[in-house]
Amino acid sequence: MIGQTQTVQLNNIERGQGSHTLVFLHYFGGSLQEWQTVIGQLADQYRCIALDLRGHGDSPAPETGYSVDDMTNDVAAMLDQLTIGSYVLIGHSMSGKVALNLASRQPVGLQQVLLVSPSPPHPEPISANDRQDMLETHGTEKAAIDTFEKITAKPVSNADRDQIIADNLRTSEAAWNAWLTLGSKEDIADRMSRVVVPVSIITGTNDSAVSPDVQPELTLPTLPNATFETLDGPGHLIPYEMPDALTDFILKKLSGSGA
């Protein structure tokens, strides 16, 4: 296990059962709640587990330990604890980088990685002004609402809107600041040659948080065998904006792997 930071017990939900497990990881400033609709469509065939990363959702929020390796260590420890055999990692945005980092360690049982609008292995291209604005305004309802409006492009229900805003507001200051100043800037591209399982990427054509251009420019060159496709219409929060289409994408990739 890389790094000396003590792992934390991640909050998780589990639904369904089956010989294969799907492990869902959420976006920066989100929580496992984003996966509820998708999991509801998959739990009749698969064991589905979703995790809150440290400092997010209902997981502990230590003051330190928010590097990509620290977050990866938490996930790895949780998977060991949950006794998972054959599994697929599904990572969104920030957690896409965590999922790729875990895959680079070649863990036993991992069959493939599915990424939704992932943060790339190279430093994520966020403008200095945007970083500063997010650092200065986090924790205010206005900023959370503004972020929701910026990162979604298709309508979502009022309940989902409220969840997205609430998750933003309850993300710990330590986790929020660390991702913007450190984690998103980390470069783990040199580890991608050790990713030996299939990787499939999907993003929305109207994603203003991680532009679709980021994937062919900063992710695919590090993963020459990865596949990439786009969904027409959604922004950054595909699990909320187009859950049915995302479920179809997941099922298509699982059928190709024999899972």
Number of C-alpha atoms within 10 A of each C-alpha: 10 9 11 10 15 12 19 21 16 22 18 18 14 16 15 15 16 13 12 20 25 27 21 25 29 27 23 21 25 26 28 22 21 24 20 15 15 21 24 13 14 19 18 13 13 19 20 25 24 24 26 24 32 27 26 28 26 18 19 16 20 15 12 14 21 23 19 23 21 23 24 25 23 19 25 15 15 19 16 10 10 10 8 19 14 15 22 23 25 24 25 30 24 25 26 26 30 30 27 29 23 23 25 18 16 15 10 11 13 19 23 21 25 27 24 26 29 29 31 29 26 19 16 20 15 14 9 9 9 11 14 14 12 16 16 12 12 21 17 11 14 12 18 21 17 11 18 18 15 14 18 23 20 16 13 14 10 9 8 15 16 14 16 22 21 18 21 26 21 18 23 23 16 16 23 22 18 19 19 19 13 13 24 22 19 17 15 19 19 11 16 19 11 14 20 16 16 17 23 21 23 22 30 25 18 20 21 15 18 23 18 22 12 18 22 13 12 18 22 19 13 21 20 11 14 16 13 16 14 15 16 11 16 23 27 29 28 27 22 25 21 21 19 15 14 19 18 14 17 20 14 11 18 17 9 8 12 8 18
